[in-house]
């Protein structure tokens, strides 16, 4: 995979949102970071060394995916 630079505006937005270390749903990331391919952004951040977990939960019978960043990416993006 070819990961975009950490200076990429979309990765900056996703990284800032996840930097609080709290779980965020896919929908929340789409809306607040204004990105569509959340899983691709997460994969790119992981390529730069970020540790991001993805947990699936059932909410009112529907599956929701929650992303939590426990370690930020390396700064050499």
C-alpha positions in Angstrom: 0.0 0.0 0.0 1.2 3.5 -0.8 0.2 5.7 2.2 -0.3 9.4 1.6 1.9 11.8 3.5 0.9 12.7 7.1 0.5 16.3 5.7 -2.3 15.1 3.5 -5.4 17.2 4.5 -7.6 14.2 4.9 -5.1 12.3 7.1 -4.6 15.5 9.1 -8.4 15.7 9.8 -8.7 12.0 10.7 -5.6 12.1 12.9 -6.8 15.2 14.8 -10.2 13.6 15.4 -8.7 10.3 16.6 -6.0 12.0 18.7 -8.3 12.3 21.7 -7.9 8.5 22.3 -11.6 8.0 22.4 -13.7 5.6 20.3 -15.3 7.2 17.2 -17.8 5.5 14.9 -17.3 5.3 11.2 -20.2 7.7 10.7 -18.8 10.3 13.1 -15.4 10.2 11.3 -17.1 10.6 7.9 -19.0 13.6 9.2 -16.4 15.4 11.4 -13.3 14.7 9.3 -15.1 15.0 6.0 -13.7 11.8 4.5 -15.4 8.9 2.9 -13.0 5.9 3.0 -12.5 5.7 6.7 -10.9 2.3 6.6 -8.4 3.5 4.0 -7.4 6.5 6.0 -7.0 4.3 9.1 -4.8 1.9 7.1 -2.7 4.8 5.9 -2.2 6.1 9.4 -1.3 2.6 10.5 1.4 2.5 7.7 2.9 5.6 9.4 3.0 3.8 12.8 -0.3 4.7 14.4 -1.9 2.1 16.5 -5.7 2.2 15.8 -8.1 -0.5 17.0 -11.4 -1.2 15.4 -14.1 -2.7 17.6 -17.5 -3.9 16.4 -20.5 -3.3 18.6 -24.2 -3.9 18.3 -26.3 -0.8 18.9 -30.1 -1.2 18.6 -29.5 -4.3 16.6 -27.2 -2.6 14.1 -23.5 -3.2 13.7 -21.3 -0.1 14.5 -17.6 0.1 14.1 -15.6 2.2 16.6 -12.0 3.3 15.8 -9.7 4.2 18.7 -6.1 5.5 18.3 -3.9 4.5 21.2 -0.7 5.7 19.6 -0.2 8.4 17.0 1.8 8.0 13.8 5.5 8.7 13.6 6.2 12.4 12.8 8.4 11.8 9.8 5.4 11.7 7.4 
